[in-house]
Amino acid sequence: MSKIKIVFYLVLVFIIYKGYVAFKDFEIGVGDRYAEIEERAEFEKEGEVVGLMMYLGDPPVLKEHLFTESSSKCLDMKQIAEETSFAYYECARVKAVLVGKKIVSIVEELEVIE
């Protein structure tokens, strides 16, 4: 009788575990699908992001901007860009209008990252 109880408890724990994993995967999947739908629908939203800015001319005028995942990634990209171009680059935390992970326009430059 005790072996049957142990097997029953093990099966019960396994079922609970599988239910928990399925529930967590469902929550993660919903978040990913929501982000994908938002990006495909091209919803514009405003937020604070780190961007690589390219300035040309005298006086310098903002010509290009690129969304980056982090400030360290931006600084690496800035170093490579400065080695291969004559433009002025800076990494900055900006308030921007975003469509997915693309900067559409800069609303305000908040902080320059060195």
CORGIGI-V769509 format. One record per residue. RES is the residue in one small letter. SS is DSSP state (a for helix, b for strand, c for the rest). NEAR is the number of other C-alpha atoms within 10 Angstrom. D_LAST is the distance of its C-alpha to the last C-alpha in Angstrom with 2 decimals. Layout:
res=RES ss=SS near=NEAR d_last=D_LAST
res=RES ss=SS near=NEAR d_last=D_LAST
This chain:
res=m ss=c near=5 d_last=70.20
res=s ss=a near=7 d_last=67.22
res=k ss=a near=8 d_last=65.89
res=i ss=a near=9 d_last=66.04
res=k ss=a near=10 d_last=64.06
res=i ss=a near=11 d_last=61.34
res=v ss=a near=11 d_last=61.08
res=f ss=a near=12 d_last=61.06
res=y ss=a near=12 d_last=58.20
res=l ss=a near=12 d_last=56.18
res=v ss=a near=12 d_last=56.72
res=l ss=a near=11 d_last=55.79
res=v ss=a near=12 d_last=52.52
res=f ss=a near=12 d_last=51.70
res=i ss=a near=12 d_last=52.38
res=i ss=a near=12 d_last=50.19
res=y ss=a near=12 d_last=47.34
res=k ss=a near=11 d_last=47.67
res=g ss=a near=12 d_last=47.73
res=y ss=a near=12 d_last=44.53
res=v ss=a near=12 d_last=42.71
res=a ss=a near=11 d_last=44.04
res=f ss=a near=12 d_last=42.89
res=k ss=a near=11 d_last=39.30
res=d ss=a near=11 d_last=39.13
res=f ss=a near=12 d_last=40.47
res=e ss=a near=11 d_last=37.79
res=i ss=a near=10 d_last=34.98
res=g ss=a near=11 d_last=36.72
res=v ss=a near=11 d_last=37.06
res=g ss=a near=11 d_last=33.33
res=d ss=a near=12 d_last=32.57
res=r ss=a near=11 d_last=35.34
res=y ss=a near=11 d_last=34.19
res=a ss=a near=12 d_last=30.69
res=e ss=a near=13 d_last=32.42
res=i ss=a near=13 d_last=34.87
res=e ss=a near=14 d_last=32.24
res=e ss=a near=16 d_last=30.35
res=r ss=a near=11 d_last=33.65
res=a ss=c near=11 d_last=34.88
res=e ss=c near=12 d_last=31.78
res=f ss=c near=12 d_last=31.36
res=e ss=b near=16 d_last=28.71
res=k ss=b near=12 d_last=26.71
res=e ss=b near=15 d_last=23.91
res=g ss=b near=12 d_last=21.03
res=e ss=b near=16 d_last=17.40
res=v ss=b near=20 d_last=15.42
res=v ss=b near=26 d_last=12.11
res=g ss=b near=30 d_last=12.55
res=l ss=b near=23 d_last=11.72
res=m ss=b near=20 d_last=12.85
res=m ss=b near=20 d_last=14.87
res=y ss=b near=17 d_last=16.10
res=l ss=b near=14 d_last=19.31
res=g ss=c near=10 d_last=21.66
res=d ss=c near=6 d_last=22.01
res=p ss=c near=7 d_last=20.99
res=p ss=c near=11 d_last=18.24
res=v ss=b near=11 d_last=19.51
res=l ss=b near=14 d_last=17.96
res=k ss=b near=11 d_last=20.07
res=e ss=b near=14 d_last=18.75
res=h ss=b near=20 d_last=16.75
res=l ss=b near=15 d_last=16.65
res=f ss=b near=18 d_last=16.65
res=t ss=b near=19 d_last=14.83
res=e ss=c near=11 d_last=15.98
res=s ss=c near=12 d_last=12.85
res=s ss=a near=18 d_last=9.07
res=s ss=a near=14 d_last=9.85
res=k ss=a near=14 d_last=12.28
res=c ss=a near=22 d_last=10.13
res=l ss=a near=20 d_last=7.75
res=d ss=a near=11 d_last=11.23
res=m ss=a near=16 d_last=12.74
res=k ss=a near=18 d_last=10.36
res=q ss=a near=12 d_last=11.25
res=i ss=a near=11 d_last=14.85
res=a ss=a near=16 d_last=15.03
res=e ss=a near=14 d_last=13.97
res=e ss=a near=9 d_last=16.59
res=t ss=a near=8 d_last=19.23
res=s ss=c near=9 d_last=18.82
res=f ss=c near=10 d_last=18.81
res=a ss=c near=14 d_last=16.94
res=y ss=b near=16 d_last=13.58
res=y ss=b near=21 d_last=11.09
res=e ss=b near=19 d_last=8.08
res=c ss=b near=25 d_last=7.23
res=a ss=b near=20 d_last=8.51
res=r ss=b near=18 d_last=10.88
res=v ss=b near=21 d_last=14.07
res=k ss=b near=20 d_last=17.74
res=a ss=b near=23 d_last=19.60
res=v ss=b near=20 d_last=23.12
res=l ss=b near=21 d_last=23.42
res=v ss=b near=18 d_last=26.35
res=g ss=c near=18 d_last=26.12
res=k ss=c near=12 d_last=22.72
res=k ss=b near=16 d_last=22.35
res=i ss=b near=22 d_last=20.66
res=v ss=b near=17 d_last=23.54
res=s ss=b near=14 d_last=22.06
res=i ss=b near=17 d_last=19.22
res=v ss=b near=13 d_last=20.66
res=e ss=b near=12 d_last=17.84
res=e ss=b near=14 d_last=14.09
res=l ss=b near=13 d_last=13.22
res=e ss=b near=12 d_last=9.56
res=v ss=b near=12 d_last=6.47
res=i ss=b near=15 d_last=3.80
res=e ss=c near=9 d_last=0.00
